[in-house]
Amino acid sequence: MSHTVLELDLNALSHNYDYLRSKLEPDVKMLGVVKAYAYGSASVAVAKKLEEKGIDYLAVAYTAEGVALREAGIKTPILVLHPQIENFDQIIKHQLEPSIYSFRVLKAFTEITEAQGLKAYPIHIKFNTGLNRLGFKDVNEKDILEQLHATEALKVKSLFSHLAASEDPNERTFTLQQIENFENNAKHMIAGLGYTPMLHQSNTSAIINYPQAQFDMVRSGIGLYGYGNTQEEDLKLKPVATLKTVISQIHDISIGETVGYNRAHTAAKLGRSATLPIGHADGISRAYGKGRGYVMINGKKAPIIGNVCMDMIMVDVTKIDCEEGDEVVIFGKGASAVALSARIKSIPYELITAVSQRIERKIIE
Ligand SMILES: *Cc1c(COP(=O)(O)O)cnc(C)c1O
């Protein structure tokens, strides 16, 4: 290996899928969340593997992400979590299924499906039960039902909602209230619809913490990629993505010399720095600079010294036996994304999704 790669272990994905499935009642379906390039990995490879594993549904955030999956031959139903009205023609053209989260969106989608003479086009009605992000809030379900009964163009495939703090034991009361709110929304909708769509509310942490909220389907993202939001769950899951690079150059640094832009690091004693071909344009936030972040070289932590550059970082290898060309692991197998992201008060979600598209993805089966 002579450059920076993101290795994607599809066996780890398969393991995580099986582990999460083992938490579900036998007839509960699973939706794999593959938004944001499958959490920074590679959405087509991940979606194909999940399809092969028998996943019931996929979800993306935006329409273009779903179009890319369809163009790559993915046949599994795809829910678009945050569709935008100007993309509705693309949604229909590629048989994507929109989340309908407001009367404005419902009206616009009804108009376009009717104009195209469509019948029973699958949609998913989203309720805001406390996250206050997207979804119908404080509505009389009768008003939604009235719109739905007035058209033959739409069919409600599912009713869903999203939890705000399913990973946080201190927010248990709030989460239970969200589940109850959703049950109420669903009850009123089902009574008026005349048929029973699927219900789903759980993300990864809810699969683990709220087995009573599995309903008909659960939606897992971070868990599939190997992170469970607790130490205990992290041990049972396997990271799919490992970000690796190599040492480009090693410098001996004498006392008083500085390293990097703005001379942000001054050597307090004689030492060695290693320059690595990865920088903030690759997803290594500038916040990791000045000793806050580190990389793993030959099993040891090498702190990032000075400022993170656009395309490079310099790390302190004074105490590490290494040479130019040696492998460096930033996160993944052998370097916890949880521990690294915690150094800048972040979370693995942010670290793993930030890996830029210029970094090669290498699939390992
Ligand atoms: C991203 C997302 C998920 C996945 O959440 P994880 O915590 O990664 O499992 C589920 N549902 C919705 C609506 C999302 O936006």
The ligand as a MOL file (V3000), in Angstrom:
LIG
                    3D

  0  0  0     0  0            999 V3000
M  V30 BEGIN CTAB
M  V30 COUNTS 15 15 0 0 0
M  V30 BEGIN ATOM
M  V30 1 C -29.9820 8.4600 10.1710 0
M  V30 2 C -31.3100 7.9560 10.5550 0
M  V30 3 C -31.4490 6.6680 11.1210 0
M  V30 4 C -30.2860 5.7990 11.5260 0
M  V30 5 O -29.8690 6.1070 12.8360 0
M  V30 6 P -28.6540 5.3110 13.5290 0
M  V30 7 O -28.5210 5.9480 14.8650 0
M  V30 8 O -27.4620 5.5470 12.6690 0
M  V30 9 O -29.0470 3.8800 13.5670 0
M  V30 10 C -32.7420 6.1980 11.3130 0
M  V30 11 N -33.8130 6.9530 11.0090 0
M  V30 12 C -33.7080 8.2100 10.5160 0
M  V30 13 C -34.9320 9.0000 10.2360 0
M  V30 14 C -32.4500 8.7530 10.2830 0
M  V30 15 O -32.3420 10.0010 9.8190 0
M  V30 END ATOM
M  V30 BEGIN BOND
M  V30 1 1 1 2
M  V30 2 1 2 3
M  V30 3 2 2 14
M  V30 4 1 3 4
M  V30 5 2 3 10
M  V30 6 1 4 5
M  V30 7 1 5 6
M  V30 8 2 6 7
M  V30 9 1 6 8
M  V30 10 1 6 9
M  V30 11 1 10 11
M  V30 12 2 11 12
M  V30 13 1 12 13
M  V30 14 1 12 14
M  V30 15 1 14 15
M  V30 END BOND
M  V30 END CTAB
M  END
